[in-house]
Structures are given as C-alpha cells and as structure tokens.
Amino acid sequence: MEYIALDVETPNSKNDGICSIGTLLMTDDKITDEWYTLVDPEDIFEDFNISIHHIHPRDVIGAPRFEEVWSKISGYVSNRVIIAHNAEFDLTVLAKALENRRLPMPEMKYICTVNLGKRVHYNGGNVKGDLVLSNFARTLGVELEQHHNALFDTRACAGIFLRLHEMYDFSSADYVRKFRYPKPSRDYRRGTLKTNNATI
C-alpha cells in the first residue's frame, strides 16, 4: 500500500489556514520522498500559535499560497492513504482551507497513528497522554527532533507507523477510514445523524 504522511501548522485558532506543511511519501516498509514548505496563509497570526510552532508573519513573506501547495500535493492526497497523528485535525484544516478557496475536496482515506497506537500498542486502553506525538515517539524509540515543526512531526508520524507495522505486522487496510467533512451531528432525540441538513 502507498501512503502520504502529512502534518500542518496553523496561524490562528480558526484552524482553516496553513502556515507550514510537511509531507512524506511512503510504503508499508519505507519512506520514499519528503517535502516541506512554509505557506502564506493570507491571514493573521495569533500569539498562541506562534508560541507553539515559532513561525512569524515575516517568515512566510514570499512563501507559496495554499493553492500552489495544493496543486503539488493534491494528486498524492487523493490517490494514497493519508497517515497523520490526530488525523482528524490535519484533514479538517485541509478541508476548511479548500472550502474557503472554493476548491473541490477529493475523497480522502486515512490512518490516524493516535488511533492505531491505541488499538495495536495499548490494546484500547485509556492512555491519552501516552499518545501525544512526542511521548509516543519516545516510547517507540522514534526520533522527533523538533516538535511542532511540520517536517519533523511528519517524520515522527511516519516513523511511528513504520515501527508499529514492524512490531505488530497488522493489516493496514483494517485501519483505513474515510474522512467525512463536514462532520455529521447526532440528533439524540431521533437517534439519527445529520449532515448538510440531510438525515442519515
């Protein structure tokens, strides 16, 4: 199976824009390529986000805009399984960025290494703190040189996936999920799911 591992960093709490992205192309047993870029989000930066990833507005001057980045990676995103740590966050940011720019969103299939780690390494136990990227990477002996740098986070995520695959020899297909956006909301009175005003 072929994958694209990715991680994004956001400029503000809206989480609908990207100021950096890291991607790696990989198979079940090795990394084949990697790419990183700063991104001009064409939006404000908030102090809290800057304190996490240390990317400032001055750093993205002259960086490609999201449309340019998307034209480079969209084919991989739509044709490979995405691997990300806490994947729902990264994919929701991507979906919102596409929505804001009225770009079509492809069908995205993914494996979340948080969920994967919880199921195959911790046997479904309640171990949220242990599954934080920096902690889980340390537990598995996977290098994480600079947390919240999108390239290094992506490398660590890919390393976690490869290490777990080596340790437990699971079938990757069993952990692939289809990304849904917008998220369906549950109507507890009727016991149904609703999305885009439609009942499921």
C-alpha positions as a Markdown table, in Angstrom:
| # | Residue | x | y | z |
|---|---|---|---|---|
| 1 | Met | 0.0 | 0.0 | 0.0 |
| 2 | Glu | 1.2 | 3.6 | -0.7 |
| 3 | Tyr | 0.7 | 6.5 | 1.7 |
| 4 | Ile | 1.3 | 10.2 | 2.1 |
| 5 | Ala | 2.1 | 11.2 | 5.7 |
| 6 | Leu | 1.4 | 14.8 | 6.5 |
| 7 | Asp | 1.3 | 17.4 | 9.2 |
| 8 | Val | 0.2 | 21.0 | 9.1 |
| 9 | Glu | 0.7 | 24.0 | 11.3 |
| 10 | Thr | -1.9 | 26.8 | 11.6 |
| 11 | Pro | -1.5 | 30.6 | 12.0 |
| 12 | Asn | -4.5 | 31.1 | 14.3 |
| 13 | Ser | -7.3 | 29.5 | 16.2 |
| 14 | Lys | -9.7 | 29.4 | 13.3 |
| 15 | Asn | -7.8 | 26.3 | 12.0 |
| 16 | Asp | -8.8 | 27.0 | 8.4 |
| 17 | Gly | -5.5 | 28.0 | 7.1 |
| 18 | Ile | -1.9 | 26.6 | 6.9 |
| 19 | Cys | 1.4 | 28.3 | 7.6 |
| 20 | Ser | 3.6 | 25.2 | 7.1 |
| 21 | Ile | 3.1 | 21.7 | 5.8 |
| 22 | Gly | 5.3 | 18.6 | 5.8 |
| 23 | Thr | 4.7 | 15.5 | 3.6 |
| 24 | Leu | 6.4 | 12.2 | 3.1 |
| 25 | Leu | 5.6 | 9.5 | 0.5 |
| 26 | Met | 6.0 | 6.0 | 1.9 |
| 27 | Thr | 5.0 | 2.4 | 1.6 |
| 28 | Asp | 4.4 | -0.3 | 4.2 |
| 29 | Asp | 8.1 | -0.6 | 4.9 |
| 30 | Lys | 10.0 | 2.6 | 3.9 |
| 31 | Ile | 9.9 | 6.3 | 3.2 |
| 32 | Thr | 10.5 | 7.2 | -0.4 |
| 33 | Asp | 10.4 | 11.0 | -0.5 |
| 34 | Glu | 9.7 | 14.1 | 1.6 |
| 35 | Trp | 8.8 | 17.7 | 1.1 |
| 36 | Tyr | 8.3 | 20.7 | 3.4 |
| 37 | Thr | 7.3 | 24.3 | 2.8 |
| 38 | Leu | 6.2 | 27.4 | 4.7 |
| 39 | Val | 2.8 | 28.6 | 3.4 |
| 40 | Asp | 1.5 | 32.2 | 3.2 |
| 41 | Pro | -1.9 | 31.7 | 4.9 |
| 42 | Glu | -3.1 | 35.2 | 3.8 |
| 43 | Asp | -4.4 | 35.6 | 7.3 |
| 44 | Ile | -3.4 | 36.9 | 10.7 |
| 45 | Phe | -1.1 | 35.1 | 13.1 |
| 46 | Glu | -2.1 | 34.7 | 16.7 |
| 47 | Asp | 0.5 | 34.8 | 19.6 |
| 48 | Phe | -0.6 | 31.4 | 20.9 |
| 49 | Asn | 0.0 | 29.7 | 17.6 |
| 50 | Ile | 3.4 | 31.4 | 17.2 |
| 51 | Ser | 4.4 | 30.3 | 20.6 |
| 52 | Ile | 3.8 | 26.7 | 19.5 |
| 53 | His | 5.4 | 26.5 | 16.1 |
| 54 | His | 7.6 | 29.7 | 16.2 |
| 55 | Ile | 6.5 | 30.7 | 12.7 |
| 56 | His | 6.1 | 34.5 | 12.4 |
| 57 | Pro | 4.3 | 36.6 | 9.7 |
| 58 | Arg | 7.7 | 37.7 | 8.5 |
| 59 | Asp | 8.7 | 34.1 | 7.9 |
| 60 | Val | 6.0 | 33.5 | 5.3 |
| 61 | Ile | 6.7 | 36.5 | 3.1 |
| 62 | Gly | 7.2 | 35.2 | -0.4 |
| 63 | Ala | 6.1 | 31.7 | 0.6 |
| 64 | Pro | 3.7 | 29.9 | -1.7 |
| 65 | Arg | 0.0 | 30.3 | -1.1 |
| 66 | Phe | -2.2 | 27.4 | -0.3 |
| 67 | Glu | -3.4 | 27.0 | -3.9 |
| 68 | Glu | 0.1 | 26.5 | -5.1 |
| 69 | Val | 0.9 | 23.9 | -2.3 |
| 70 | Trp | -2.4 | 22.1 | -3.0 |
| 71 | Ser | -1.6 | 21.8 | -6.7 |
| 72 | Lys | 1.6 | 20.0 | -5.8 |
| 73 | Ile | 0.2 | 17.5 | -3.3 |
| 74 | Ser | -3.5 | 17.1 | -4.3 |
| 75 | Gly | -2.8 | 14.1 | -6.5 |
| 76 | Tyr | -1.0 | 12.2 | -3.8 |
| 77 | Val | -3.7 | 13.1 | -1.2 |
| 78 | Ser | -6.5 | 11.7 | -3.4 |
| 79 | Asn | -4.6 | 8.6 | -4.7 |
| 80 | Arg | -2.9 | 7.5 | -1.5 |
| 81 | Val | -3.9 | 6.7 | 2.1 |
| 82 | Ile | -3.1 | 9.7 | 4.3 |
| 83 | Ile | -1.2 | 9.0 | 7.5 |
| 84 | Ala | -1.3 | 11.7 | 10.3 |
| 85 | His | -1.1 | 11.9 | 14.0 |
| 86 | Asn | -4.5 | 13.1 | 15.3 |
| 87 | Ala | -5.5 | 12.9 | 11.6 |
| 88 | Glu | -9.0 | 14.5 | 12.0 |
| 89 | Phe | -7.3 | 17.8 | 12.9 |
| 90 | Asp | -5.0 | 18.0 | 9.9 |
| 91 | Leu | -7.6 | 16.8 | 7.5 |
| 92 | Thr | -10.2 | 19.2 | 8.8 |
| 93 | Val | -7.8 | 22.1 | 8.4 |
| 94 | Leu | -7.2 | 20.9 | 4.8 |
| 95 | Ala | -10.9 | 20.7 | 4.2 |
| 96 | Lys | -11.6 | 24.2 | 5.6 |
| 97 | Ala | -8.8 | 25.7 | 3.5 |
| 98 | Leu | -10.2 | 24.1 | 0.4 |
| 99 | Glu | -13.7 | 25.3 | 1.3 |
| 100 | Asn | -12.5 | 28.8 | 1.9 |
| 101 | Arg | -11.0 | 28.9 | -1.6 |
| 102 | Arg | -13.9 | 27.1 | -3.2 |
| 103 | Leu | -11.6 | 24.3 | -4.3 |
| 104 | Pro | -13.1 | 20.8 | -4.7 |
| 105 | Met | -12.3 | 18.4 | -1.9 |
| 106 | Pro | -11.2 | 14.9 | -3.0 |
| 107 | Glu | -12.2 | 11.7 | -1.3 |
| 108 | Met | -9.6 | 11.2 | 1.4 |
| 109 | Lys | -8.8 | 8.0 | 3.1 |
| 110 | Tyr | -6.6 | 8.0 | 6.2 |
| 111 | Ile | -4.9 | 6.1 | 9.0 |
| 112 | Cys | -4.6 | 8.0 | 12.3 |
| 113 | Thr | -1.5 | 7.0 | 14.3 |
| 114 | Val | -3.2 | 8.0 | 17.5 |
| 115 | Asn | -6.0 | 5.5 | 16.9 |
| 116 | Leu | -3.6 | 3.0 | 15.5 |
| 117 | Gly | -1.3 | 3.2 | 18.6 |
| 118 | Lys | -4.2 | 3.0 | 21.0 |
| 119 | Arg | -5.5 | -0.2 | 19.3 |
| 120 | Val | -2.4 | -2.2 | 18.5 |
| 121 | His | 0.1 | -1.0 | 21.1 |
| 122 | Tyr | -2.1 | -0.1 | 24.1 |
| 123 | Asn | -4.9 | -2.6 | 23.3 |
| 124 | Gly | -7.6 | 0.1 | 23.6 |
| 125 | Gly | -6.6 | 1.4 | 27.0 |
| 126 | Asn | -7.2 | 4.9 | 28.2 |
| 127 | Val | -3.7 | 6.4 | 27.6 |
| 128 | Lys | -4.3 | 9.8 | 26.0 |
| 129 | Gly | -1.1 | 11.4 | 27.4 |
| 130 | Asp | 1.0 | 8.5 | 26.2 |
| 131 | Leu | -0.3 | 9.0 | 22.7 |
| 132 | Val | 0.9 | 12.7 | 22.4 |
| 133 | Leu | 3.3 | 12.7 | 19.5 |
| 134 | Ser | 6.4 | 13.5 | 21.5 |
| 135 | Asn | 5.6 | 10.9 | 24.2 |
| 136 | Phe | 4.6 | 8.1 | 21.8 |
| 137 | Ala | 7.6 | 8.7 | 19.6 |
| 138 | Arg | 9.9 | 8.5 | 22.7 |
| 139 | Thr | 8.2 | 5.3 | 23.8 |
| 140 | Leu | 8.8 | 3.6 | 20.5 |
| 141 | Gly | 12.3 | 5.0 | 20.0 |
| 142 | Val | 11.3 | 7.1 | 17.1 |
| 143 | Glu | 13.3 | 10.4 | 16.6 |
| 144 | Leu | 11.4 | 13.7 | 17.0 |
| 145 | Glu | 14.0 | 16.4 | 16.5 |
| 146 | Gln | 11.7 | 19.5 | 16.8 |
| 147 | His | 8.1 | 19.1 | 17.9 |
| 148 | His | 5.6 | 21.3 | 16.1 |
| 149 | Asn | 7.9 | 21.7 | 13.1 |
| 150 | Ala | 5.7 | 20.2 | 10.3 |
| 151 | Leu | 8.6 | 18.3 | 8.7 |
| 152 | Phe | 9.9 | 16.8 | 11.9 |
| 153 | Asp | 6.4 | 16.0 | 13.1 |
| 154 | Thr | 5.7 | 14.2 | 9.8 |
| 155 | Arg | 8.9 | 12.2 | 10.0 |
| 156 | Ala | 7.9 | 11.1 | 13.5 |
| 157 | Cys | 4.4 | 10.2 | 12.5 |
| 158 | Ala | 5.8 | 8.1 | 9.6 |
| 159 | Gly | 8.3 | 6.6 | 11.9 |
| 160 | Ile | 5.6 | 5.6 | 14.4 |
| 161 | Phe | 3.6 | 4.0 | 11.7 |
| 162 | Leu | 6.6 | 2.0 | 10.4 |
| 163 | Arg | 7.7 | 1.0 | 13.9 |
| 164 | Leu | 4.2 | -0.3 | 14.8 |
| 165 | His | 3.9 | -2.1 | 11.5 |
| 166 | Glu | 7.3 | -3.8 | 12.2 |
| 167 | Met | 6.3 | -4.7 | 15.8 |
| 168 | Tyr | 2.8 | -6.0 | 15.2 |
| 169 | Asp | 2.6 | -6.9 | 11.5 |
| 170 | Phe | -1.0 | -5.7 | 11.2 |
| 171 | Ser | -3.0 | -5.4 | 8.0 |
| 172 | Ser | -3.0 | -1.6 | 7.2 |
| 173 | Ala | -6.4 | -2.0 | 5.4 |
| 174 | Asp | -8.1 | -2.8 | 8.7 |
| 175 | Tyr | -7.3 | 0.7 | 10.0 |
| 176 | Val | -8.1 | 2.8 | 6.9 |
| 177 | Arg | -11.0 | 5.3 | 7.4 |
| 178 | Lys | -12.8 | 7.6 | 5.1 |
| 179 | Phe | -12.6 | 11.2 | 6.0 |
| 180 | Arg | -16.0 | 13.0 | 6.3 |
| 181 | Tyr | -16.5 | 16.8 | 6.2 |
| 182 | Pro | -18.5 | 18.5 | 7.5 |
| 183 | Lys | -18.9 | 16.2 | 10.5 |
| 184 | Pro | -22.3 | 14.7 | 11.0 |
| 185 | Ser | -24.1 | 15.8 | 14.2 |
| 186 | Arg | -26.1 | 13.3 | 16.1 |
| 187 | Asp | -29.8 | 14.1 | 16.8 |
| 188 | Tyr | -30.1 | 12.3 | 20.1 |
| 189 | Arg | -33.9 | 12.7 | 20.2 |
| 190 | Arg | -34.3 | 10.7 | 17.0 |
| 191 | Gly | -31.1 | 8.6 | 17.2 |
| 192 | Thr | -30.1 | 9.8 | 13.7 |
| 193 | Leu | -27.1 | 11.5 | 12.1 |
| 194 | Lys | -27.5 | 14.8 | 10.3 |
| 195 | Thr | -25.2 | 16.4 | 7.8 |
| 196 | Asn | -25.8 | 19.3 | 5.4 |
| 197 | Asn | -29.5 | 19.3 | 6.6 |
| 198 | Ala | -29.9 | 15.7 | 5.5 |
| 199 | Thr | -30.8 | 12.9 | 7.8 |
| 200 | Ile | -28.8 | 9.7 | 7.6 |
